[in-house]
Amino acid sequence: MNGPSTQIPSREQIFRLISSFSVAGKEAQAEMERNLLRDYPSFTALLCAQQKDSQTILRKSVSLSVLCAVLKELAHRYGRALLPEGNLMEQPELLRDYLMVHMARERVEQFRLLFLDEKNCLIRDELQSRGTINHVSVYPREVAKRCLELKAERLIMVHNHPAGQTMPSRADVVMTQHIETALKVIDVVLVDHFIITRKAQTSFRQLGLLAEQF
């Protein structure tokens, strides 16, 4: 006998449940569900919407906004819990999924640093800076300083391209070279630099853009 099948809830079912948690009264819940279905093509699109520039329903409903923020944070923490406790590079697919969840749908560029010990075990994951739709600033001196503070021996750099371009720009390459040079002075290895888009992940190391062998 086959066991019970696990069905993924439909968008309608998810939005109906969210509406029931956000407002009281069947009419109000039904109206919110209709608005959510009208304004958001997916549950992910709702979670990643920015309150300041999103559709009217998210701006007007404080309870919905708070619920979405909580759900998004839970998703991030769940993804973090799935990362291996040991060598991150031994299970690259888990690292890839984690980075995609955190950064693929962000509307502005973000620069993230994953500080590792000598065995590639994660010490800390930090969002270093936020920028604009096509630019984020990062400074080699600050990256090197943070490595020293955390006693990191290896580093993974990550930034996203909201516009969707999968290849690094000339500025991306130059910035990475400057950081790699600064890290070499303090004996920190740049393991990789990833570019994240909604559909892909690009590795500087696989492209041959990192000088030091890993």
SULQUIRA-V778796 format. One record per residue. N is the residue number from 1. OMEGA is omega in whole degrees, -180 to 180 (NA if undefined). Layout:
# SULQUIRA-V778796
n: {N N}
omega: {OMEGA OMEGA}
This chain:
# SULQUIRA-V778796
n: {1 2 3 4 5 6 7 8 9 10 11 12 13 14 15 16 17 18 19 20 21 22 23 24 25 26 27 28 29 30 31 32 33 34 35 36 37 38 39 40 41 42 43 44 45 46 47 48 49 50 51 52 53 54 55 56 57 58 59 60 61 62 63 64 65 66 67 68 69 70 71 72 73 74 75 76 77 78 79 80 81 82 83 84 85 86 87 88 89 90 91 92 93 94 95 96 97 98 99 100 101 102 103 104 105 106 107 108 109 110 111 112 113 114 115 116 117 118 119 120 121 122 123 124 125 126 127 128 129 130 131 132 133 134 135 136 137 138 139 140 141 142 143 144 145 146 147 148 149 150 151 152 153 154 155 156 157 158 159 160 161 162 163 164 165 166 167 168 169 170 171 172 173 174 175 176 177 178 179 180 181 182 183 184 185 186 187 188 189 190 191 192 193 194 195 196 197 198 199 200 201 202 203 204 205 206 207 208 209 210 211 212 213 214}
omega: {180 179 -180 -180 178 -178 176 180 178 177 180 -180 180 -179 177 179 178 179 -179 178 -170 -177 178 177 -176 -179 179 178 179 179 179 179 178 -180 178 180 180 -169 -173 -178 -178 175 179 179 177 -178 -175 178 177 -176 -174 -178 -178 -179 -173 -175 -179 178 -174 -176 180 -178 178 180 180 179 180 179 179 -179 179 179 177 178 179 -179 177 177 178 -179 -179 178 179 179 -180 -177 -180 -173 178 177 -174 -180 177 176 179 -179 180 -179 179 180 -176 -165 -170 -175 177 -174 175 180 175 178 -175 178 175 -177 -175 172 -176 179 -180 174 -175 173 179 175 -176 170 -173 -178 174 -177 -179 -178 -176 180 172 -177 175 -172 -178 -179 -180 178 180 180 -179 175 179 -179 -177 -179 178 177 178 -175 170 177 -179 167 -176 174 -179 -179 173 -180 -174 -177 179 174 176 179 177 -178 -179 179 180 178 179 179 180 178 180 -180 -179 -180 -178 176 174 -178 173 -176 179 172 -177 169 -177 169 -179 -173 -173 176 -177 -179 176 -178 179 177 -180 -176 177 -174 -173 177 -180 NA}
